[in-house]
Amino acid sequence: MEAARQYNVHEAKTHFSKILEAVATGEEVIISKSGEPVAKVIPLRGKVRRTARGSLTEPVVFHDDFDDLSDDPGFVEAFGLDEEGTTK
């Protein structure tokens, strides 16, 4: 991996647009004051671009027993349901 570019404060102010362009392409930039690194400018994560409804690559499959309640009484109680599966 290539080392991050480093600018002193004066250079960073002078070339701020250039720095932002570099960061937008994925580079990291270090800003130094008196020769000591004080800040790192890094790219933000890209936005999710959705081209169609939803963003799943595979279809969602619901099995036949999807809405069947478990026979485990703890499961039923955890959701505040009675034995018939309705809310208490």
N, C-alpha and C positions, 0 to 999 in steps of 0.2 A: 504494500500500500504506500502510496506517495505521501510524503510529509506535507502537513498543512502549510499553506502560504502564511507568511507573517508580515504584518504591517505595524509601524509605530502609529501613534495616535494622529500625528500630522498627516501621514500618508493615507491613513484610513479616512480622514475627513476629506482629503483631496480626491481620493479615488473611490468614494463610497458606492457610486453606481457600478463601477467595475467589480467591486467586491460582491455586491448583491447579485450581479450576473454570474459570477463564479460560483457562489453559493447555490444559486438556482439550478446549476448544472450538477450539483451534488458535491462540490468541493467544500472543505472546511477551511476557515480562515481564522488565524490567531491575531488578536490586537494586543500590542505591547505598549507599556509606558516605562520609559527609562530603561529599556532593554528587558524588562520583566513581563512575561505574558500575564494579562489581566482578564482577557475575555476570549471566548471562542464563538464564532458565528457559524452556525450549522444549518443545513436545510431542514425545513419542516417536513413532516411526512406528507406525502401527496394525498390529495383528496380521492375518495373512492368515486370512480366514474361509472355510473350505472347506465348501461345502454338499453336496457329493457326493464320490464317489470321484475323487481327483485334482483338479487345479485347471486343467486345460487347457480352453481354450474351443473348440478345434478338435480333431477326431479325429487321431490319429497314423496316418500312412500309411507302410507299409513297402513299398518297391519290390521287384520280383521278384529283383533282384540284390543285395539288402541284405547277405546273408551271403557273397557271392562275394569271394574275396580278389583283390586287385589283382595284375596281372602284374608290377608294379614290384618287383624284388628287395629294394630298400631298405624298402619297406612291410612285406614279410614279415619281414625281419630286425629291424625296429623292434619287432615284437611277440614276438620270440624264437621264431618258428615256422620249421619246415623247409619245403621246397618243397611238401609235401602239405598244409600248413596245420596240422600238429600241433606241439605244444611239443617243443622240443629237450631 
